[in-house]
Amino acid sequence: MANIKISELTALTPPAAADELPVVDVSASATKKTTVGEVVGIITGDVEVASNGTATISELPVSKLQDGAARQLLQTDAAGTGVEWTSNIDIPGTLDVTGAATFDAAVSVALGSAASPSLTFTGDNNTGIYSPGADQVAIGTAGSGRLFVDASGNVGVGQSSPGNYNSVFQQIIGNTSRTNAGLAIGTSSSGSAWIGFNDAGDASIPGYIKYEHSTGSLQFQVNGSERLRINSAGLVGIGTSSPSELFQVGSSTNRGTVSVVGGGATTPYIKLDYSAAAGGKTYGLISGSSGFGNFDVYDFTGSAYRLTITSAGNVGIGTTSPGTSFHVGAGGAFSVPRGGGSSFTPQAAITSATGAAGISVGVDGPGQNGRSALFLDDTNGVWGLSHTWGTTPRPFVLMHDTNERLRVDTAGRLLVGASSDSGGALLQVNGNRIRIATAKTPASATDTGTAGEICWDADYIYVCTATNTWKRTAIATW
């Protein structure tokens, strides 16, 4: 075959499988022939040869390409005119994975935003996961951010900047633009909802807040034991799991209870219950029970008022209507223990800022309004004992134990050692002597004196018979 230029050959369109082609066998350094069918069989694809001499292969097995590295993909090159193996795939459109997808390395997506999250769901492009900024992640729904985790691990629900709050609180719910925010824990009607506290990293829960749906109670545990409970009726118990009053401290099975009772239509009071102990009693500190504005100490065991303070400040023992600042009712007594007192450190003291003070003992009732009093009137410079009786006159008596020692009768006579006068004298001493302990000698018969004064010295007894007029009589031994 003579040397002929390929350009001078007659075009054969389309070539048949039996048509022959010259092929250079490089290994043998010789020109050989082959058929079009053999070439097509090597390619194993559909080849379309255009009039300009280019060929289009619609299917090409990977095995016929140059080998690439492990786990590479084939893509067009940057110019778009060729293909290449690569480990980095840039997909400008949508990647549709029908089954499960496994990624051996990190998958990087754009930061996105609340309105256009980076990872979304089919048909819901404004709900998904995005990053508000470096080292942050967020979840959004309906185009708004809902849950946020910042670079320090602080979690915000409805709060995009949880780190702005006190560093003690790392989980924030809600934000200041909301009117209300809350945390709800749902369980079955027979279950319990808990908020527990643990510092050991184990199964122990030394402290918790628990709502028990079966009993409708809210319980608080501290240091491994229940300390406070609010039951379904709203009764509060501290140190007891079964409070019976509005507010109860302690249990009747140990040292008794302290309870707050009443409110609403019931007169409120504090109840001190020690009735479970032998000889124990129950007392109440009550407001307004014996009268509007009164404060009472009530003996529930004995069904009696023991002490009352009125709205005017009067204190009554054994009476609910004291008429004075301190009033002991009928059948009662007021005593001060013996010993320990002096004129400077009294065991019982009554003081007043008005210049007068006193202790009054009286009897109230129909036709009875007697009063006896020990008084001090600093304004007028007097003190002493006083006695009044509104109806029938009564004498004033000083007693020692059960013995009468002094009496001022209704006529004003002073009787010492006698309960009735004999002779009508204003002073009667029922004894065999009277003592004037200190001697006195008038300077002269006209020395200063008041009629009735009597004095003595070693030689005379002196009597003042008129103003500044003295007479005397000698005394002698026998």
C-alpha positions, 0 to 999 in steps of 0.5 A: 500500500502506497503512502497516502495522506489520510486527508486524501482518503475517501470518507466512509460514513458510517463505518461498518464493523468489518471495515479495517483500520491501520494500527501501530503496534508500538511493542513490535514497531510495526503497522498492523490492521484491525477492524472497527468492530474490534475497536468498539468491542474494546471500548464496550460502549456506544460510540457516535462519530461526528462528521468532524471526526469527534467521537461521543461515548454514551457509556464507558465502563470505569474499568476502561479508565485510568485508575484513581485513588481509593474512595474517589469520585469522577467529576468534570474538571474546572474547565468543564472540558474533561473528567478527573478523579477527586476526593473533594466534590462540589455539588452546586445543586441538590444531593438526593440520597435515597438510602443511608449515607455514610461519611468517613470524614467531616461534612462541612455545610454553610453556617445558615440562619434561622430563616434558612438553616444549613440542614433542613427537611424535605419541603420545610426549608425554614426548620433545621440546624444552623450556626449563629456564629463561631463555636455555636449551634442552634435549632430553629423552627418556622424561621425562628431560633428556638434552642441555642448552645454557645461556645461555653456550653450554656444552653438557651431555650428561646434565649439566643445569648444564654451567656449573658445571665449569671454564670451559675445558671447554664440552662436558660429558658425564655427571654426578657421579651416574653411575658411568660416562660416555664418548664413543664414535666409530664408523666402519667396520672400515677407517676411522679415528676422530679428535679434532682440534685447530685454532686457525686456523679452516681445514682444517688439523689440527695436532694430533689423536688418531686410532684407525686401525681397519685397523691397530688403532693409536692415534696422537697428532699434535703440530704437524703430525707424528705423535709417539706411537703405540700399535700393536695389540700394545700396543707404544708408540713415541715418534718412530717409527711402528713400535715393536718393543719394549714402549716405544721412543723414536726410530728406528733409521734416525736416532740410535738407539733407547731401548726398554723390553723385557720384563715378565711372564715376561721379565726387564725391561730398557732397551735402548740400540740404536745398532747401525745406526751404523758401530761402534755397539753395543747395550747393556741396563740389566737388572734381575735378569738375572745374579742375583736383585736384581742390576742389570746393564749388558749388551753385546748386541753382544759378548754379555757383562756389562760391569757388575753391582751386586748387591743388597748394593751391591757393584759388579763390572766384568767379573764378575757376583759382586763380593765387595767394594764395588768388584771388577774381574774377571779380565783387567780393570784399573782406572786413574786418568788422569795429572795433575790430582790432588793430596793435597787433590784426588785423582782417585780417592777411597775414603771410609768412615764407619766409620773405615777404608777401603782398596783391595784387590787379590786373586785368588779361586779354588780354593786362591787367596785372596790379598789386597793392600791400601792401607788407612787405619785412622783408628780405630787411627791407622795407614795403609799397605800390607797383604798376606795369602795364605792358602796359599803365602807371597808377598812384597810388591813395589813396582814402578815401570813394569816395574822392581821398587823395593822388596820385603818378602819372606816373612821380613819382610826389606826389600829395596831394589833387590833381589828376594832377600836376601844375608846374612839382614839385615832391611834390604838395600839393593842400592846403593853408599850410604845417605843419612841426610839430616839431621844429629843430635848427641846431647847426651851419651852418655846422651841419649835413644835406642833401641838401633840408632839411627844419626845423624851430624854434621860430626865424628862418627857416633853409634850408640845401643847400648842404651837411652839409651846412645850411642857415637861415632867421629870422622870426618875428611877424606882 
